[in-house]
Amino acid sequence: MAQAQVDRNDEIYRRRREMKEELSSLGDLHSIRKLVVSSEKP
């Protein structure tokens, strides 16, 4: 059970890093507002 929690936390961490990189690549406010935030990969 503890390993499942560690795996889930790692998955959340990786997804947050991906979203942060995607957000950093956006150049204007309109693009940022169009960004869909989701816990699932597109």
DAFEN-V701159 format. One record per backbone hydrogen bond with DSSP energy under -1.0 kcal/mol. NH is the residue of the N-H (numbers start at 1). CO is the residue of the C=O. Records with the same first field share a line. If there is no record, write none. Layout:
NH=CO, CO
This chain:
5=1
6=2
7=3
8=4
9=5
10=6
11=7
12=8
13=9
14=10
15=11
16=12
17=13
18=14
19=15
20=16
21=17
22=18
23=19
24=20
25=21
26=23
32=28
33=29
34=30
